[in-house]
Amino acid sequence: MKYSVLVVDDDRYVNEYLTETVGRAGFETVPVYSGEEALAKLNTRSFDIVLTDLKMHEMDGLTLLEHVKRLSPDTVVVIMTAYGTVEKAVSAIKRGAYDFLLKPVTPETVEHILQRITEMIRLKTENAILRKDLEHKFQNMIGKSKIMMEIFDLVQSVAMARSTVMITGDSGTGKEMVARAIHYCSGRREGPFIKLNCAALPETLVEAELFGYEKGAFTDAKKTHRGRFELAHEGTLLLDEVSEMPLNLQSKLLRVLQEREFERVGSSQTIKVDVRVIATSNRNLKKNISEGKFREDLFYRLNVIPIHLPSLNERREDVPLLVEHFVEKYNAENGKKIRGVEQQALRMLIKYQWPGNVRELENMIERAVVTARTDSLTEADFPVELAVGDVGSVEDGLRIPMKLEEGSKYLILKTLEKFNGNKTKAAEALGVSPRTIRNKLAEYQLQE
């Protein structure tokens, strides 16, 4: 990301020289020619660094320093002067300046001090984020709701055991993240964490991927291949969406769990492994058992320690924390400086039903951060369906059942409300023409 520098010097030649030097070093530069101009800029936006002259007309550098520290305590201030004394330098440092430079300053001096400052800012930012994360975060899981705090405690208490764990929950609730947390809190943390998505492979390949195969075991077996169980030795194996495992392989998996041994495809040599298995599923496995799609004995062998993850709707109080985390994450990944989400937009995010759970929320925040044109996210940065809400929400003024024309009226009015009455934007969001909107408003006797 580019750090921003406000260059303050009333000498135009010096100002141009500094601005060019700082810009060449890879910084975003904004030049101003007085302390008053600098304060005006700081009232409209933030800067990472202020590089200011000491002696200027009307407001000097030390006075500007005091104003900057009051307006933006995290902004780093460097003072320059051609009339340096030890007393002035000490005074500047005591008032909060990072450093005191004597003019003329060389490009090398400017670049060196800016590199030192940016490294300091980076470390402070990382530490602040880490401290903040640790308040309501555990192994990358985020939440302060009672139900999530109970899950954090459960993960810690079961991590050191070897027992199999079954993690259930809807898609997007973070089942893999919980599995990783268990692994990295366990005594196996130095060992491998290996994953097999049982739903992502054709049935014919699952066995070969799980147990490995010998060279020549089948047509495409050009060399010996180690399976996921071997790769996970002394570590953890995650069987993602285990409900999709072919029925004919379930007995072989049960044997490995019970005896801790198996054979590669095409081999009779038994391989012993020390692996902890964690399984996940977004399906009702007991229903699968009753339908003959999943072995009951395997279910009970996997379900020694059950952990059920709540949907996002069951822990809405965690939405602000998650939003803040994802904004910070995608700011860092995309070099953005989004300060946060406006209250009205945050209320909309808390109210929305989130059928895709945390994954959907993360995707929505990523998109908003990348496409935002201002330094804070508003309702306009999110798709219109978030503002309209879920059709089953009584508090939104909708009810089930409801006549189609009533629902249509509500949808149009809510969309107009989102776009501050702009019929063209509302029509575009709804996929209709502005004329349709006008006709409908006339029909509702709401036309201006």
C-alpha positions as CSV (number, residue, x, y, z in Angstrom):
1,M,0.0,0.0,0.0
2,K,1.1,3.6,-0.6
3,Y,1.6,5.7,2.5
4,S,0.5,9.4,2.3
5,V,2.8,12.3,3.1
6,L,1.6,15.9,3.6
7,V,4.5,18.3,2.7
8,V,4.3,21.7,4.4
9,D,6.8,24.4,3.5
10,D,6.2,28.0,2.5
11,D,9.2,28.1,0.2
12,R,7.9,26.9,-3.2
13,Y,11.2,25.7,-4.5
14,V,11.9,23.7,-1.3
15,N,8.3,22.4,-1.3
16,E,8.6,21.2,-5.0
17,Y,12.0,19.6,-4.2
18,L,10.6,17.7,-1.2
19,T,7.4,16.7,-3.0
20,E,9.3,15.3,-5.9
21,T,11.8,13.5,-3.6
22,V,9.0,11.9,-1.5
23,G,7.0,11.0,-4.6
24,R,10.0,9.2,-6.2
25,A,10.4,7.2,-3.0
26,G,6.9,5.7,-3.7
27,F,4.7,7.8,-1.4
28,E,1.5,9.6,-2.1
29,T,2.3,13.3,-1.7
30,V,0.2,16.4,-1.1
31,P,2.0,19.7,-1.0
32,V,0.7,22.8,0.9
33,Y,2.4,26.1,1.6
34,S,1.3,27.0,5.1
35,G,0.3,25.6,8.4
36,E,-3.3,26.9,7.9
37,E,-3.5,25.0,4.5
38,A,-2.1,21.9,6.3
39,L,-4.9,22.0,8.9
40,A,-7.5,22.5,6.3
41,K,-6.3,19.3,4.5
42,L,-6.1,17.4,7.8
43,N,-9.7,18.3,8.5
44,T,-10.8,16.6,5.2
45,R,-8.7,13.5,5.2
46,S,-6.0,11.7,7.2
47,F,-2.2,11.4,6.4
48,D,0.3,8.9,7.6
49,I,3.1,11.4,7.7
50,V,3.5,15.2,7.9
51,L,6.8,16.6,6.8
52,T,6.9,20.3,7.8
53,D,9.2,23.3,8.0
54,L,9.7,24.9,11.4
55,K,9.8,28.6,10.4
56,M,6.8,29.7,8.4
57,H,4.7,32.8,8.3
58,E,1.8,33.0,10.8
59,M,1.8,29.4,12.0
60,D,5.2,27.8,12.7
61,G,6.0,24.0,12.6
62,L,5.7,23.5,16.4
63,T,2.2,25.0,16.5
64,L,1.2,22.9,13.5
65,L,2.7,19.9,15.4
66,E,0.4,20.5,18.3
67,H,-2.7,20.8,16.1
68,V,-1.8,17.6,14.2
69,K,-1.4,15.6,17.4
70,R,-4.8,16.8,18.5
71,L,-6.5,16.2,15.2
72,S,-4.8,12.9,14.3
73,P,-2.7,11.4,17.1
74,D,-1.4,8.5,14.9
75,T,0.0,10.8,12.2
76,V,3.8,11.0,12.4
77,V,5.3,14.5,12.2
78,V,8.9,15.3,11.1
79,I,10.1,18.9,11.5
80,M,12.8,20.5,9.3
81,T,14.7,23.7,9.8
82,A,17.7,25.6,8.6
83,Y,18.0,27.3,12.0
84,G,18.4,24.2,14.2
85,T,19.4,24.3,17.9
86,V,19.5,21.5,20.4
87,E,16.8,23.3,22.4
88,K,14.4,23.4,19.5
89,A,15.1,19.8,18.6
90,V,14.4,18.7,22.2
91,S,11.2,20.9,22.3
92,A,9.9,19.3,19.1
93,I,10.6,15.8,20.3
94,K,8.9,16.5,23.6
95,R,5.8,17.8,21.8
96,G,5.5,14.6,19.8
97,A,7.7,15.0,16.7
98,Y,9.2,11.8,15.4
99,D,12.5,13.6,14.3
100,F,14.1,16.9,13.7
101,L,16.1,17.4,10.5
102,L,18.5,20.2,9.5
103,K,18.2,21.8,6.1
104,P,19.3,21.3,3.4
105,V,18.1,17.7,3.6
106,T,19.4,15.3,0.9
107,P,17.1,12.8,-0.9
108,E,18.9,10.0,0.8
109,T,18.1,11.5,4.3
110,V,14.4,12.0,3.4
111,E,14.1,8.4,2.0
112,H,15.9,6.9,4.9
113,I,13.7,8.6,7.5
114,L,10.5,7.8,5.6
115,Q,11.5,4.1,5.4
116,R,12.0,4.1,9.2
117,I,8.7,5.7,9.8
118,T,6.7,3.4,7.5
119,E,8.3,0.3,9.1
120,M,7.2,1.7,12.5
121,I,3.7,2.4,11.2
122,R,3.4,-1.1,9.8
123,L,4.5,-2.7,13.0
124,K,2.2,-0.5,15.1
125,T,-0.7,-1.3,12.8
126,E,0.0,-5.1,12.9
127,N,0.2,-5.0,16.7
128,A,-3.0,-3.0,17.1
129,I,-4.9,-5.3,14.8
130,L,-3.5,-8.3,16.7
131,R,-4.5,-6.9,20.0
132,K,-7.9,-6.1,18.7
133,D,-8.3,-9.5,17.1
134,L,-7.4,-11.3,20.3
135,E,-10.2,-9.6,22.2
136,H,-12.9,-11.5,20.3
137,K,-10.9,-13.8,18.1
138,F,-9.6,-17.3,18.6
139,Q,-7.5,-19.0,15.9
140,N,-9.0,-16.8,13.2
141,M,-12.6,-17.5,14.5
142,I,-14.3,-14.3,15.4
143,G,-17.2,-13.7,17.7
144,K,-18.3,-12.4,21.1
145,S,-21.7,-14.0,21.2
146,K,-22.4,-16.6,23.9
147,I,-22.7,-19.4,21.5
148,M,-19.3,-18.6,19.8
149,M,-17.5,-18.2,23.2
150,E,-18.8,-21.7,24.1
151,I,-17.4,-23.1,20.8
152,F,-14.0,-21.4,21.6
153,D,-13.9,-23.1,25.0
154,L,-14.9,-26.4,23.5
155,V,-12.2,-26.2,20.8
156,Q,-9.6,-25.6,23.5
157,S,-10.8,-28.4,25.7
158,V,-10.9,-31.1,23.0
159,A,-7.8,-30.0,21.0
160,M,-5.3,-32.1,22.9
161,A,-7.3,-35.3,22.6
162,R,-6.9,-37.8,19.8
163,S,-10.7,-38.4,19.5
164,T,-12.4,-37.8,16.2
165,V,-14.5,-34.7,15.9
166,M,-17.6,-34.1,13.8
167,I,-18.3,-30.5,12.9
168,T,-21.7,-29.8,11.5
169,G,-23.4,-26.6,10.3
170,D,-24.7,-24.9,7.2
171,S,-22.5,-24.0,4.3
172,G,-20.4,-20.9,5.0
173,T,-20.4,-21.1,8.8
174,G,-16.7,-21.8,9.0
175,K,-16.4,-25.6,9.6
176,E,-12.9,-25.8,8.1
177,M,-11.8,-22.9,10.2
178,V,-12.8,-24.7,13.4
179,A,-11.0,-27.8,12.2
180,R,-7.9,-25.8,11.7
181,A,-8.2,-24.2,15.1
182,I,-8.5,-27.7,16.7
183,H,-5.3,-28.8,14.8
184,Y,-3.2,-25.7,15.7
185,C,-4.3,-25.8,19.4
186,S,-3.3,-29.5,19.6
187,G,0.0,-31.3,20.2
188,R,-0.1,-32.1,16.5
189,R,0.3,-28.4,15.5
190,E,3.8,-29.1,14.1
191,G,2.5,-32.0,12.0
192,P,0.6,-31.6,8.7
193,F,-3.0,-30.5,8.3
194,I,-4.3,-32.4,5.3
195,K,-7.8,-31.9,3.7
196,L,-9.9,-34.1,1.4
197,N,-13.1,-32.7,0.1
198,C,-15.2,-35.8,-0.4
199,A,-17.7,-34.0,-2.6
200,A,-15.2,-32.6,-5.0
201,L,-13.8,-35.8,-6.4
202,P,-15.4,-38.5,-8.6
203,E,-16.3,-41.6,-6.7
204,T,-13.6,-43.6,-8.6
205,L,-10.9,-41.2,-7.3
206,V,-11.8,-40.9,-3.7
207,E,-10.2,-44.2,-2.6
208,A,-7.0,-43.5,-4.5
209,E,-6.8,-40.0,-3.0
210,L,-7.6,-41.3,0.5
211,F,-5.4,-44.3,0.7
212,G,-2.9,-43.8,-2.2
213,Y,-2.0,-46.3,-4.9
214,E,0.9,-48.4,-6.2
215,K,2.5,-47.9,-9.6
216,G,0.5,-49.9,-12.1
217,A,-2.5,-50.3,-9.9
218,F,-4.6,-48.9,-12.7
219,T,-4.1,-47.5,-16.2
220,D,-3.0,-44.0,-15.2
221,A,-0.9,-45.0,-12.2
222,K,2.5,-44.1,-13.6
223,K,4.1,-44.0,-10.2
224,T,3.4,-44.7,-6.6
225,H,1.2,-42.1,-4.9
226,R,0.8,-41.5,-1.2
227,G,-2.7,-40.9,-0.1
228,R,-4.1,-38.3,2.4
229,F,-3.8,-40.6,5.3
230,E,-0.1,-41.1,4.8
231,L,0.4,-37.4,4.2
232,A,-1.4,-36.6,7.5
233,H,0.8,-39.0,9.6
234,E,1.4,-37.4,13.0
235,G,-1.0,-34.6,12.1
236,T,-4.7,-34.1,11.3
237,L,-6.8,-35.2,8.4
238,L,-9.9,-33.2,7.6
239,L,-12.6,-35.1,5.7
240,D,-14.7,-32.3,4.4
241,E,-18.4,-33.0,3.6
242,V,-17.9,-36.6,4.7
243,S,-21.6,-37.3,4.0
244,E,-20.6,-37.5,0.3
245,M,-18.2,-40.3,0.8
246,P,-19.2,-43.3,-1.4
247,L,-20.9,-46.0,0.6
248,N,-18.5,-48.8,-0.5
249,L,-15.6,-46.8,1.0
250,Q,-17.2,-46.1,4.3
251,S,-16.3,-49.5,5.7
252,K,-12.6,-49.0,4.8
253,L,-12.6,-45.6,6.5
254,L,-14.2,-47.2,9.6
255,R,-11.4,-49.8,9.7
256,V,-8.7,-47.1,9.5
257,L,-10.4,-45.2,12.4
258,Q,-10.5,-48.4,14.5
259,E,-7.2,-50.1,13.6
260,R,-5.1,-47.1,12.4
261,E,-3.9,-49.0,9.4
262,F,-4.8,-49.5,5.7
263,E,-3.4,-50.6,2.3
264,R,-2.7,-48.6,-0.8
265,V,-4.8,-49.4,-3.9
266,G,-3.0,-52.2,-5.7
267,S,-0.9,-53.3,-2.6
268,S,-1.3,-55.9,0.1
269,Q,1.3,-54.2,2.4
270,T,-0.3,-52.7,5.5
271,I,0.6,-49.2,6.5
272,K,0.2,-48.0,10.1
273,V,-0.5,-44.3,10.7
274,D,-1.0,-41.9,13.6
275,V,-3.7,-39.5,12.4
276,R,-6.4,-37.5,14.0
277,V,-9.5,-37.3,11.9
278,I,-11.9,-34.4,11.8
279,A,-15.0,-34.6,9.7
280,T,-17.5,-32.0,8.5
281,S,-21.0,-32.1,7.1
282,N,-23.7,-29.7,6.2
283,R,-26.2,-32.5,5.9
284,N,-28.4,-34.3,8.4
285,L,-26.4,-37.5,8.7
286,K,-29.0,-39.3,10.8
287,K,-31.4,-38.8,7.8
288,N,-28.7,-40.2,5.5
289,I,-28.5,-43.2,7.8
290,S,-32.2,-43.8,7.7
291,E,-32.1,-43.6,3.9
292,G,-29.2,-46.1,3.7
293,K,-26.7,-43.6,2.4
294,F,-24.4,-43.5,5.4
295,R,-23.2,-46.2,7.8
296,E,-24.5,-45.9,11.3
297,D,-21.4,-47.4,12.9
298,L,-19.2,-44.9,11.0
299,F,-21.3,-42.0,12.1
300,Y,-20.9,-43.0,15.8
301,R,-17.1,-43.5,15.2
302,L,-16.8,-40.0,13.7
303,N,-19.3,-38.3,16.1
304,V,-17.2,-38.9,19.3
305,I,-17.0,-35.1,19.8
306,P,-19.8,-33.2,18.0
307,I,-19.5,-29.5,17.4
308,H,-22.4,-27.7,15.7
309,L,-21.7,-24.2,14.2
310,P,-24.6,-21.7,14.3
311,S,-25.8,-19.8,11.3
312,L,-25.0,-16.1,11.2
313,N,-28.6,-15.4,11.9
314,E,-28.2,-17.1,15.3
315,R,-25.3,-14.8,16.2
316,R,-26.2,-11.4,14.7
317,E,-24.3,-9.6,17.5
318,D,-21.1,-10.9,15.8
319,V,-21.9,-9.2,12.5
320,P,-20.2,-5.8,13.4
321,L,-17.0,-7.7,14.5
322,L,-16.9,-9.7,11.3
323,V,-17.5,-6.7,9.2
324,E,-14.7,-4.8,10.9
325,H,-12.3,-7.8,10.4
326,F,-13.2,-8.2,6.7
327,V,-12.8,-4.5,6.0
328,E,-9.3,-4.6,7.6
329,K,-8.4,-7.8,5.7
330,Y,-9.4,-6.5,2.3
331,N,-8.0,-3.0,2.9
332,A,-4.6,-4.7,3.4
333,E,-5.0,-7.0,0.4
334,N,-6.1,-4.3,-2.0
335,G,-4.2,-1.2,-0.7
336,K,-7.4,0.5,0.3
337,K,-8.1,2.8,3.3
338,I,-11.8,2.2,4.1
339,R,-12.3,3.5,7.6
340,G,-15.4,1.5,8.3
341,V,-19.1,1.1,7.6
342,E,-21.7,3.9,8.2
343,Q,-24.3,3.1,10.9
344,Q,-27.2,2.8,8.5
345,A,-25.4,0.4,6.3
346,L,-24.2,-1.6,9.4
347,R,-27.8,-1.9,10.6
348,M,-28.8,-3.2,7.1
349,L,-26.0,-5.8,7.3
350,I,-27.1,-6.9,10.8
351,K,-30.8,-7.1,9.7
352,Y,-30.1,-9.2,6.5
353,Q,-30.8,-12.9,6.7
354,W,-27.4,-14.1,5.2
355,P,-28.4,-17.4,3.6
356,G,-24.7,-17.9,2.7
357,N,-23.6,-17.2,6.3
358,V,-20.1,-15.8,7.1
359,R,-18.8,-16.7,3.6
360,E,-21.5,-14.6,2.0
361,L,-20.8,-11.7,4.3
362,E,-17.1,-11.9,3.6
363,N,-17.7,-11.9,-0.2
364,M,-20.0,-8.9,0.2
365,I,-17.5,-6.9,2.2
366,E,-14.7,-7.7,-0.2
367,R,-16.7,-6.5,-3.1
368,A,-17.7,-3.3,-1.3
369,V,-14.1,-2.5,-0.2
370,V,-12.8,-3.0,-3.7
371,T,-15.5,-0.9,-5.5
372,A,-16.0,1.8,-2.9
373,R,-15.3,5.3,-4.1
374,T,-15.2,7.0,-0.6
375,D,-13.4,6.1,2.6
376,S,-16.4,4.6,4.3
377,L,-19.0,2.0,3.1
378,T,-22.6,3.1,2.7
379,E,-25.8,1.4,1.7
380,A,-25.0,2.3,-1.9
381,D,-21.9,0.1,-1.8
382,F,-24.0,-3.0,-1.3
383,P,-26.5,-4.8,-3.6
384,V,-30.1,-3.7,-3.4
385,E,-31.4,-7.0,-2.1
386,L,-29.7,-6.3,1.2
387,A,-31.7,-3.2,1.7
388,V,-35.0,-4.9,0.7
389,G,-34.4,-7.7,3.1
390,D,-35.7,-11.2,3.4
391,V,-39.3,-11.6,2.3
392,G,-40.1,-13.6,5.4
393,S,-39.2,-10.8,7.8
394,V,-42.1,-9.5,9.7
395,E,-40.2,-6.5,11.0
396,D,-39.5,-5.3,7.4
397,G,-43.3,-4.9,6.9
398,L,-43.6,-8.2,4.9
399,R,-45.5,-11.2,6.0
400,I,-46.2,-14.7,4.6
401,P,-48.7,-15.2,3.0
402,M,-49.0,-11.8,1.2
403,K,-50.6,-10.9,-2.1
404,L,-48.2,-10.5,-5.0
405,E,-49.2,-6.9,-5.6
406,E,-48.5,-6.0,-2.0
407,G,-45.1,-7.5,-2.1
408,S,-44.4,-5.7,-5.4
409,K,-45.4,-2.4,-3.9
410,Y,-43.2,-2.9,-0.9
411,L,-40.2,-3.9,-3.1
412,I,-40.5,-0.8,-5.2
413,L,-40.9,1.6,-2.3
414,K,-38.0,0.1,-0.4
415,T,-35.8,0.3,-3.4
416,L,-36.7,3.9,-4.0
417,E,-36.0,4.6,-0.3
418,K,-32.5,3.1,-0.8
419,F,-31.8,5.4,-3.7
420,N,-33.3,8.5,-2.1
421,G,-36.2,8.6,-4.5
422,N,-34.1,8.3,-7.7
423,K,-36.4,6.4,-10.1
424,T,-33.7,5.7,-12.7
425,K,-31.4,4.0,-10.2
426,A,-34.3,2.2,-8.6
427,A,-35.5,0.9,-12.0
428,E,-32.0,-0.2,-12.9
429,A,-31.7,-2.1,-9.6
430,L,-35.0,-3.8,-10.1
431,G,-34.4,-4.6,-13.8
432,V,-37.4,-2.5,-15.1
433,S,-37.8,0.8,-16.9
434,P,-38.2,4.2,-15.1
435,R,-41.5,4.4,-16.8
436,T,-42.7,1.2,-15.0
437,I,-41.7,2.8,-11.7
438,R,-43.7,6.0,-12.5
439,N,-46.7,4.0,-13.6
440,K,-46.6,1.9,-10.4
441,L,-46.3,5.0,-8.2
442,A,-49.3,6.5,-10.1
443,E,-51.2,3.3,-9.4
444,Y,-50.3,3.5,-5.7
445,Q,-51.4,7.2,-5.8
446,L,-47.9,8.2,-4.7
447,Q,-46.8,10.0,-7.9
448,E,-45.5,13.5,-7.3
